[in-house]
């Protein structure tokens, strides 16, 4: 696909040659597509040129960025950009969002347990889990009915060693798994997936979660003021927002009685309070979605880390507990399918098959200062490898009108 005279496609050692859908006559792509200015440039020119690829004021056509994502597996890796700060990245995002009916809008998080610190307009920290912590493959916030359409990552400081962002085509995963373990794909839609999401009562930095339950982007009041509320009022408010989130995923008292609906939609969400005020919310959501523009199936989940933890600790049977190196008791709940009466552990052989393809199809994107990775969240999963030294990868989350991955209740 020709872009224009300013940009050129490049080859990178981490690109993976692949067919999104295997078969005779299907196109082969380099994943991700790597794009850079043809010659040394300045920030203002980059902003002007990226705005030409973004949504346009008077156009009803999809943006060039949207077409480029669809033609190249859902990931664009910009290299050679003169973006030296989070403020530079923020300006780039404003140009990338475009104008008009197809313009991107900042995503509004709901029920967010991951601590993300704001750094500049529409720029946040990535997950602050320790460098040794592997974050498995996932579609961004696939645990929830409310998730962004686009994820944009930016390198402010590259890691000393390791720290690659691995990306995998969710569309290729669907294609391969539908052929090898069709019952797994079918149940991901008909039964759905279960996620136990912990929320700390107050913000706790330096851990994988720790956002704080009563923040607006979690389950706190929308005006953010809890100072005059009683504990009972705060809890009622949280529970009301949990129910609202479940409804946004299709649950309702009427849906619960409808046997023709998938299990995730009938069952909805549960929650339980701890004595210290922390909360665990159990989400039940679909695990396959229809890609909004390509109209093909997409694996849409966040099971990889849960699978890895269950595998390492051999916690495939209830109560899913194990002994740590210091003989303390830990818990690692394996991935579950949703059930109306009872949730069920997903056979590990099916999860092994998914893990096999995630490793086989993944591309390890390496980082340099100024790099930007644009990800279509309905087409691509991402993961993070451990690293050494410093690493500052920043994140931004966006939506586009009409770009919604509708649940698939059966494998097409």
N, C-alpha and C positions, 0 to 999 in steps of 0.2 A: 504494500500500500504506500503510495507516494504521499509524503507529508507536504513540504514546501521547500524553498531554497535555503531556509535558515537551519533546518534540522536534518540530521542524518541518522540512519540506523547503524548500530555497531554490533560487533560480536563480543561476547564475554565468555570466559572459561566456565562460568557456572550456568550458562544457558543449557536447557535440555531440549533436544529435538524430540518432538512427540506429536501424535495425533490426539486431539481431544476426544474424538470418537473414532475408535479403531475401525478400519474397513477400507476396502478398495474404493478409490475415488475420493476419500476424505482428505482434506488438506493436512499437510505437515507444517508445524510452526516451530519457531525458536521461542522457548518460554523461560523467562519473560522476554518481551521485546525490549531492547535497549536503545535508547534515543539520546542524542546529545547535540548541542550546537556544532555546526561544521567547523567553526573557528572560535578562537578566544573571544569572549563577549563580556558585557557588563550587565548588572542587575536590571537596569531599566529596560534594556533591549529584551532580556529574557521575559520580563513581565509583559511587554507588548506582544511578543511572539506567542507566549503561552495563552494569552487572551484570545488570539486568533483561532486557537484550537478548541477553546471552551465554547459553552453555549452562547448564542448570539441574540441580541436584543429583539430583532424582528423576524427571527427564523422559527419555523415550526418543525424543522428537521432535527434529528439527534445531533449532538455536538460531534466534532471530529474526535475528541477524546473518547466519547462513547463508542463510536465506530471502531476506533483503534483498539479499545479494550475487547470488543466483541470479536474482532478479527485475530486477536493474538492471545486468547486464553484468559483474559481478564486481569493482566498485570503489565504495567508500563514502568520501566526502570529508567529514570532520567539521570544521566551522568554529565559531569563537566559543568555543573551549574555554579555560578558565583554567589552562592547563598552561605554566608558566614555566621549568621546568628538566627535565633528564633524569630526575631523581628523580620529578617529577610524572608524566612520561610512563611511567616504570616502574610506578608505582601504577595508572595507567590500563590498562596492559597486563595487569596481574594481574586487574583487574576484567573486562576484555574476554575473557580466556581462559576464564572461567566455571568451572563445577563439573560433576561427574558424568561419565557415559560419553562425552559429546560435548565435554568440556573440551579446550581447546587445550593442547599441551605444547611447551616450547621445542625448536626444531629443533637437532639435533646435526650440525654440518658435518663432511664427510669430503672430503679432497682439495682443500681450499680454498686457492687461490693468492692471493686478494684479501686484503689486510691490513685487518682490522677490529679497531679498538681498543675494548675494553670500557669503557663509561662509567658504567653503573649496571646493576642486575639486569635481564637480558634486553635491554639497550640497547647498541648498538654504533655506531661511525662508519660512514658510507656510504663508497663507494669514494673513496680519497684521490688519485685522478688530478688533474692540474692543472686549474684553472678553464677553460682554453682547450680542454680535451679533451672532445670529443663522445663520450658513451657511447651507443651505438646501442640499438635496441629489443631486448629480450630477456625471456624468462621467467627468473625468478631461478634461477641455477645449472642452466640447461637443458643445460649441457655434461656433466652427470653423471647417473648413475642415482639419486643421492641429492640431493634438492632439497626446499625447504620447500613446504608447502601454502599458507602465507600469508606475505605481506610487509606490514609495517606501518611507515610512514614518519611522522616527526614533525618539525615546524619549530621549532627553538630560536632560530635567527637567520635571517631571510629574506635573500636576496641583494640587493645594491644594484641590479643590473639583470640581466635574463636569468635563467638558472638554473631555468627551469620543469622540472617532471617531466612528460614527455609519456607518456600511457597510451593503449594501443590494445587493442581486443578481439581476443584470439587466436581466439575463436570466429567473429567476423566475418571475420577474415583467412582462416580455413579455408573459410568459406562462399564468399567471393569468389574465392579462388584455385582452389578445386575447380571452379569454373565456367570460369575463364579459362585456367588452366594445370593441368589435372587430372593430367598426367603428373608435374609437379613435386610435387604433394601425394602422389601415389601412391608416388613414389620416396623421399620423406621417410620413409615407413613401411616400404616393402619393402627399401630399401637402407640408409636411415638416414644420419646426418650425422657428420662428422669434425671434431674440434676439437684443435688443438695447444695444450696448456696448459703454459706455462713456470713453473717453480718455482725461486726463488732458494734457495741452500743456507742462507742466514741471512736474518733479517728485514731488509728494506730499506724505509724509510719514504719517503713522498712520490712514489711511482710507482703505476701502475695495479695492479701485482701486489705482490710483495715481502712476502708473509706469512711466508715461511720454511718450508722443506721439512719440517723435523723437528718442527714443532708437532703437537700431538694432532689439531687440526682440519684439518691437511694430511695428511701421510703418516708422521708421527713415531710413536713408541711411545705407547700409550694412557696410560701413567703419566707421560709427558712427560720422563723422565729418560734422557738419552743420554750422561751424563758418563762412565759406566764401559763404554761400548760401543766396540768398534773400528770403524774406517771400514767394514770389510767387513760387520760385524754390522749397522751402521746401514743400509747399502744393502740387505742382505737383508731387513731389516724393512720398508723402504719398498716394495720390490718385492712383498713378501707382501701388503701392504695395497692395492697397486694391483690385484693379482690378485683380492683379495677384493672390491674395488669393482666390477671387471668382472663378477664372479659375481653381485653384487647387481643388475646390469643384465641378467642372463640368460645370460651367457657361461659355458661350461664346455668341457672337452675333448670331451665328447660332442656338445655343441651345434655345435662347429666342424666336425663330420663330417656334420651333418644338413642336406642340401641344401634341405629344405622350410622352413628357418628364414630370417628376413631376414638380409641381409649384416652389419648391425651386430652382431647377436647371434652369428653364426658367427665373425666376425673378432675381436671383443673389443678389448682395449687393447694398445698398444705403449708402449715408453719408451726413452729414450737419455740417458746421462750425459755431461755436459760435463767437460772437464779440470779446471775450477775447482770442481767439485762440484755445479753446478746441474743441474737435471733437466728434460727435456721429456717430458710424458706425452701420448700420442695417445688421445683418447677416441672411441669409436664408439657412438652412442646413437640411439634413434628420434627423428624430428623431428615426429611427430604423435601426439597422445594423445587418449584418450577422456575427456571431462570427467566427473569422478566422480559428480556429482549430476544434471546436465542430460542426460548420456548423448548428447552430440553431439561431433563432432570439434573438436580444438583444435590450431592450429599451436603447436609448443612448441620454440623454438630460441633461439640466441644468435648469429645470423649477420650481423646488421645492421652492426656495426662492421667485421667482416671484409670484408663486401661493400664498404663505403665506402672502406676502405683500399686494396682492390684496384682500385676504380674510379679513385680519385684518382691512384694510382701506376701504373695500367695494367699490373698484374701478373697477367694471366689465363693466362699460359703459364709452364711451368717454365723456370728455377728460381725464379720469382716474386721476382726481385731488382730493385731500383731504386736510383737515385742521389739522395741527399738534397741539400738546398740547399748543403751544405758539401762536396759531392762524395764523401761517405762512402757506403758500400754499406748499403742497408737491405733488408729482406725483408717482403713482405706477402702471406701465403698466402690465396688466395680460398677461399670455402666449397666444400667437397667432399662428394659422396655417398660412403658407405662401399662398398667392394668386397671380395670375398673374396680375390682375388689382388692387386688394385690399386685404390686409391681414385680417384675421377674428379671433375674440376672441374665444378661445377654451371653450366649455361649461364647467362651473365650476363643474357640476356633474361628468364629466369625470376626471377632475383633482382631485376631492375629492376621486375618486376610486383609482387613482394612489397613492395619499397621504396615503390612508388607508392601502394599501399593503406595502408601504415603512415603515410605523410604525410597521405593523404586522410581516414583514420579517426581520427587521433590527436587527443587533447584535451590542451592545454597547461595543466596544473594550476599555478596560481601560489600562492605561499606567504605566509602571515602567521604571526606568533608563535602557537604553540598548535595550529596546524592538524595534523590527523592524516589520513593516507590509508591505508585498509585495502584490500589487493589480494589477490584470489584468484589465486594464481600459475598455476593451470591455465586461467584464463579471460582473463588480462590480461598483456600485455607492457608494459614501461616503458623509458623512455630519459631521458637527462639532457642538456639544452642547456648550452652554455658560459655563464659569468656573470662579472660584475664586482663588486668589493667583497667583503664577507664572506658566507658561506653556511654554515649549520650545520643540515643535515638529518640526522636520526638514524634508525637502522634497527633493526628487530626481526624475528625469523624464527620461525615457528610451524608445528606440524603438528596434525592432528586425526585420531583413530582412524578408519580407513575411508575417509579422503579421500586417494585415490591415483589419479593419472592413468595408467591402463594404456596401454601402447603400442598404436597402431593400425597394423596392417601393410598395410592397403589403405584407399583413400578410400571412405568409406561414403556 
